[in-house]
Amino acid sequence: MDLEDKANYFRVPITMPADMVEFLEKMGMRSKRTGGKKIPNTMIVRSAVRVLGKLDLNVDGVQTEEELDERILDACRRYK
C-alpha cells in the first residue's frame, strides 16, 4: 500500500476492553514470530471490516453486541 492510498483513510476512534487489545497484539506478534512481519492492529481491524463487507450479514433489529456477534457467526457459517 502506498502513501497515496493512505491519504484517503479516515481516523476512526474505537474503544475496546484490554483483553481485545491484547488479542490483537498477540495476533500481530505471532506473524512476526513465525517468519512474517508484525501485523499492526489497524491492519487486522481493516481486514476484519473488509471480510464483514463480503458476508450476507443481516443486522435488522440488532439490539446488543452479543446479538451482533451471533449474526456475524451465522453469516460466516452460511458464507460460500
C-alpha positions in Angstrom: 0.0 0.0 0.0 1.5 3.3 -0.9 1.1 6.6 0.9 -1.3 7.9 -1.8 -3.8 5.2 -0.7 -3.5 6.3 3.0 -4.3 9.8 2.0 -7.9 8.6 1.6 -8.1 7.0 5.0 -10.1 8.4 7.9 -9.1 8.1 11.5 -11.9 6.3 13.4 -11.6 6.2 17.2 -12.8 2.9 18.6 -12.8 1.6 22.2 -12.4 -1.9 23.3 -11.6 -3.8 26.5 -8.0 -4.6 27.4 -8.4 -8.3 26.5 -9.4 -7.5 22.9 -6.4 -5.2 22.6 -4.2 -8.0 24.0 -5.7 -10.4 21.4 -4.8 -8.0 18.6 -1.3 -7.5 19.9 -0.7 -11.3 20.2 -2.1 -11.9 16.7 0.2 -9.3 15.3 3.3 -10.7 17.1 2.5 -14.3 16.1 3.0 -13.4 12.5 6.5 -12.0 13.3 7.5 -15.0 15.4 6.6 -17.3 12.6 8.6 -15.6 9.9 6.3 -12.8 8.8 6.1 -9.2 9.8 4.2 -7.8 12.8 0.7 -7.1 11.7 -0.4 -3.7 13.0 -3.7 -3.6 14.9 -5.2 -1.2 12.3 -4.4 -3.7 9.6 -6.2 -6.5 11.5 -9.3 -4.3 12.1 -9.4 -3.1 8.4 -9.2 -6.7 7.2 -12.0 -7.8 9.6 -14.2 -5.0 8.3 -13.4 -6.0 4.7 -14.4 -9.6 5.4 -17.7 -8.4 7.1 -18.5 -6.5 4.0 -18.3 -9.7 2.0 -20.8 -11.5 4.2 -24.6 -11.5 3.8 -25.0 -10.0 7.3 -28.5 -9.2 8.4 -28.3 -6.5 11.1 -32.0 -5.7 11.1 -33.3 -5.1 14.6 -30.0 -5.9 16.4 -30.0 -4.5 19.9 -26.9 -5.9 21.6 -23.3 -6.6 20.9 -23.9 -10.2 21.7 -26.7 -10.4 19.2 -24.5 -8.9 16.6 -21.8 -11.5 17.4 -24.3 -14.2 16.7 -25.5 -12.7 13.5 -21.9 -12.4 12.3 -21.2 -16.1 13.2 -24.3 -17.1 11.4 -23.3 -15.2 8.3 -19.8 -16.8 8.5 -21.4 -20.3 8.6 -23.5 -19.5 5.5 -20.6 -18.0 3.5 -19.6 -19.9 0.5 
